[in-house]
């Protein structure tokens, strides 16, 4: 049975209350015109082994059948907020503000959370109160290169911080952070044109510990039609990443020598794929290519 066939009725919104009635975690999706994938993404959250969750979807002005797909999902933990087109960053800001859980988990609208993802991440954050930002490993389904890979990021705070000088040290679609960051004035910044999550991460890492679980708990799609790939020229991406990586050296008080990694980032897109894999491995990423099963 397809997920679309399993859940058909309309959404029952969750009442906007806090305190003892608030869920442990809010799983947040922002979506714009993802009618093909949105049902699978939401249902992967409905089927989490942790049941005390709120599923919050910000529909950022979709013009396709995304609203109909969302309206067909019958789960009382699901809340859908539909707004005019405001852009990904502003939609994320809105979602964090509306979230009721102690933690906020991000999932992209075309990705899938493994069933135990939220349970394991909440357990880790409960046991590690100094950690404010937590990711995990990912299964990467890359339709551009017709390849599948499992990717693990460094797990400990110091290693994650060091990787920030070389590349983004987490998968945004796997991130959980404490909603209390909002009380410190820390959230996504809509004025940042590119890599809004990495810029947010660096401000968090200036004040708090960060980590990744050393296991794969999300499936992430990389495709030419995705918002990130269609809107973000690779050279622009690498220039923006180089600037933020240099910022990481300063913000996180890393050795001055690490500025060289930022410079190398400007030429990364010219490297052949085999050399890129070697560079990523040297940076601390663990990857395995082929069928994940």
N, C-alpha and C positions, 0 to 999 in steps of 0.2 A: 504494500500500500504506500502510495506517495504521501509525503508530509502534508500536501495540499488537501488530500482526501481525508486525513485523520482529524483535522481541526477546521471546522467550517463556519461556526457561528460568529457573531459580531463580538467586538472587543467589549469587555466590561472594565471601565477605567478604575484605577485604584484611587481611593480617597486621599487627598493631600494632607495627611497627618504625620506627626513625628512622635518622638517619645517612645513609650513602650510598644506602640503599635508599628513602629518603623521596622522595615526589613533589615536583615544583617547587611545586605549588599544590593546595590542598584547596578544592573547590567545595562549599559547605555549603547544604543546604536543610533547613529545619524545616517539618514538615507536620502539620496536624490536619484530617482529613476533607476531603481534596481529591481524591477519586477521579476526578473529571472531568478534572483538569488535570495531576496529578502525573507521569504517563507522559511527556507532552510536555515538561515541564520537565526531567526527568532525561535524556531522550534528546537534548535540545538540548545538554546537557553531554557526553554520550557522543560527540557528533559535532563536538566542538571541534577546530580545526586544531592546537592544542597537545595532544599525546597524553599527556604526562608529568603526569597529574593524578590526584587522588583525588576521587571523588564520595561525599560523606558526607551521608546523610539521617538526620535525627533525627525518627522518627515519634513525635509527642507524644501518644500514646494514642488514635490514630484508631479510630473505631468503625464506619466504613463500609468500602468495599472498597479503601481506600488500601494496606493491607498486601499484598493480593493483587496489585494493580497493580505494586507494587515487587518482589514476588517473581517476577514474570514477566519482569523485565529481566535479560538475560544480558550482563553486562559485568564483567570481573574487577576493574575499578577502582572498582566500586560497593560501598559498605559501608552497611548499614542498621542503625541502633540504635533499637530500639523500647523505649519507657519508658511508665510510667503518666503520666497527664496532669500536667504540671508547669508549663505556660504557655510562651509564646513566648520571654520573656527568659531563663528558666532553660534552655530547650532550646538557645538560642543560646550561652549560657555553656558548656553541655555540649559542643556542637559544636566550639567554639573550643578547648576543652581536649583533645578527642579528635583534632583535626586534626593531620596529620603534615607537611603542606607548609610551606614557608617563607612562603607567602602564603595567606590565607584569602579566598575569593570568596563573596559572598552572592548567592543567587538565591531569590526567593519561590517557593512551591510552585505558583503559578498563572501564573508568568511564563516567558519563554523567552529564552535567551542566543543571540545571533547567533553563527555558527560561529567567527569570528575574535576574539571578545571576549577570552578568557583569554590568547591568544597576544599580543595587542596590549597588554593591561594588564601582563602579566609583563615584556614587553620595556621598557615605560616605567619600571616600578619598578626593574628591573635597572639602567637608565641614570640613574635619579634617586634615589640612596640616601637623600636627605634627606626624600623624600616617603614618608609612612607610611600614607596613606589616599587611595585613588584611585577616582573614579567615572567615569561616561561618560554620553553622551546616551541618551535613551530614546524608544521609540515607545509612545505612550500609547493604549490601546484602552479608551475610557471608555464602558461600556454604560449608565451612568446618564444620560449626556447624548447618547448615540448619536453620538459624535464621535471622530475619530482625530486625534492631533497628534504631531508630532516636537518634542522638547524638548531643547535643549542648555543646559548649565550653564556658568558661568564656568570657565575652565580653569586659570588661574594662582593660586598660593597667596594672594596679597593680595586678589584679586577674590573668591575663594571665601570668605575670612574676612569680607570686608565684607558679602557676601550673607547670612551667618549671622545678622546683626542684623535682617534683613527676613523671611527665609523659610529653609526647609531647602535648603542649597546643593548637593544631590546627590540621586540616586535610590538608596535603600538596596538595591534589587534589582540595582544595578550596581556595588556597592562591592567593592573588594579592599583588604585591609589586611595589614600585616606581622604574622605570628604572634608575632614577638619582642615586640610590645606586651604580651603576656601576662606576660612576664618583668618588665615595668615595673609590673605590677599594673593594667594597662589592659585591660578587657573590658566586656561588657555588664553592667549592674547590675540584677539581678532585683527590687530594692527600688523601682526607679523605676516609677511606675504608667503613665506615658504617654511616647510618643516616646523609647523606650529607645535607639534608634540615634542620635538627635540628641544626647542627653545624652552618649553614648559618644564621638561625634564631637568634641564640644566639649573633652572631656578630652584627646583625642588632639591636637587642634589647638593646645592650650596648649603642647605640647612639641615638635610636629613640623610640617613642611610638609604641606599637603593640596592635592589637585588633581583635575581632571576631564579626561578625554580629550574633545576637541571633535568627537566623532562618535557616532552612534547605534549602540549595540552590544547593546541589550536591548529586548525587547518586554514592556511592563508592562500588566497588566489592572487597570482600576479598575471595580469592580462592587459593587452593593448587597449582594451576598451574601458579599463577602470579609470576613475577620475584622476588618480595620482599619475598614471602613465600618460593619459591623453592631455593633461594640462601642464605637465611638468617636464620641460625639455631637459635632457640628461646633462647638458653642459651647465644649464642654470642650476640644476639640482646640485651638481658637484661644487659649483662656486658657493652656493648657500651652505652646503655641508662643510666646506673648507672654513668658511667664516665662523660657523658655530663650533666646529672642532677646535679652532683657535681660541674661541671664547671659553671652551671647556678647560683648556690649559690654564687660563687665568682664573676662572671662577672656582675651579676645583683644586687649584694650587698644585698642579702637576709640574714635573720637571720642565725647565725651559726647552730642553732638547725635543720635547713632544711637539713643539711648533712645526718641526719638520714633517710630521705626519699630515698636518693641515696643508702644507705646501704640496705634498705628494698627492693629496686628494684631487687637486686640480688636473692631474694627468691620469687619474685612475681609469677614466672611461676609454682611454687609448690602449689600455692593456688587453692582451688576448685573454679569453676566459680561463685558461689553465693558470695563467699568472695571477689573475684576480683571485682564484681559489686559494692559491698559495699565500697571497697577501692577506686574505681573510683569515686563513689558518694561523698565520703569524700574529694576527691581531687578537686571537683568542677565540674565534668562532669555530665550532665543531660542526662539520657538515658531512652528511652521507647521502650520496646521490643514487637514484634508482627507485624501484618500487618499495614504498615504506612497509609493505606487508611481507 
